[in-house]
């Protein structure tokens, strides 16, 4: 795939063997991170999260960027569980309602479409009772095979 200047894009190489535990979304050794723990049932990545006071934007309400991060992380885990190393190429987010700090949230993600170098993924954040908080779609660029799955 050529760029408009006629040059090929640089090869993307992910260093997943080092510092994976520092990921903002799921890293267990990131003191500022969300520490999400995703499970996989073969088609859906799922995690639960309770945002705290350090995740707020307006007083008492979770920052929209945190909601977007939850969606992005779910999409990333779908690709990880599929055995691929990917980076987000495009992310679209629709926030349906405000989220009070301390709410119990369920985050899910699943594959929508797959091609050789791009995957379309969808994700959702909902309250425990099923009410949808936010939905997202993303395009994930495949950098290589996952050596950790």
N, C-alpha and C positions, 0 to 999 in steps of 0.2 A: 504494500500500500504506500504510495508516494504522497508526499506533501506537495503543496502548491509550488514550493521552491525546487522541486525535483529530487529532494533528498529523502531517503528512507528514515522513518522514525528510529530513535535509538532502541536497542534491545532492552527490555525491562527485566531486571533480575531482582527478585525479592530475597531478602536475607531472613528467612523465617526461622532458621536454626538458632539465631542469636537475637536476644532481646524481645522475643515474642511475648514474654511475660510482662512487658511494659506497655502493651496495647492499652489505649485509653478506654476502649469499650470492654475488654475482657481480661486484661492483664492483672494477674494476682499480685504482682509486685509493683503496681503503679499506685502510689498512695492517693493520687488525685482521681483515679479512674473509677469507672462504673462497676467493674468486677462482675460482668454478666457471665452466667454459666448456661450455655445453650445445650439442649439435648436434640437428638435427631431420631425420628421414627421411620425414616426411609423416604419421607417426602416433605416433612415440615420441621424446620428448626424452631425451637421454642425456649424462651427464658422468661423469668419473672424478675421484676425490679420495683423497688419502692424508692422514689426520689426523695432526697432529703433537702434540708434548707440551703445547702450549697449548690443545688441544682435549679434554683429559682431565678426568674427574671423579674417580673413584677412581684411585689411582696406576696408570698404565699402561693404563687403559681409557678409551675415548672417552665423553664426557658424553652422556647421553640427549638433552639439548637440542640438541646438535650433530646427532645423528641425525635428530631431528624437523625441524631446519632444512634438512637435505639433502632430506628428503621434501617439505617445503613449497616449497622452491626449484624442485624438479622440477615440481611441480604448477603453480607460477606460470609456468614456462617453456612448459608445454603451452599455456596460454592466450595467452601472448605470441606463440608461433609460429602460433597460430590467428588472430592479428591483433586480439586483444582486450586491453584494459587491465583487469585484475581485481585484487581484493584477496581475501585468504583470509577467508571468513566462518565456516568450521568446519574443524577439522583433527582427525582421529583417527589415532593412531599405535599400532602394535603392534610392540614390539621383541622379537625372537625369541632373540637371544643377545648376549653382550657382544662388544665390538669392541676388540681391542688397538690402541693407538697404533701408527702405521706400517703399518696394513693397507691394501692396495690395494682401494678400493671402487668399485663401478659403481652409479650412480644413474640410474633410469629413471622416466619418467612418461608417462601416456597419458590421453586423454579417455574417460570412461565414459558420460556422458549430458550433453545440452545442452538448455537452454531459453533463453528470451529474456534473462533477467537472471541466471540461475544456471547454473554448469557443475559437474558432478560429475567429479572427477579422481582417478586412482589413481597411486600411486608406490611404488617399491621401492628399497631399498638392499641390495646383495649383494656378497659377495666376488667376486674375479675368476673363481673357479672355479664361480660360480653359486649357492653356498649363500646363502640369504636371511638377511639381518641384521635387516631391519625392513620393514614394509609400512605404507602409509598411504592414507587416503581423505580427500578434502577437498571442500568446497563453495566455489566461487569466485564472488564477486559481480562481475558485469560492470559496470564504470564507464563504458566507452566503447570506441571503436575505437582500435587501436594505430596511431599515426602513423609508427612506425619500422620496420615490417615491409615 
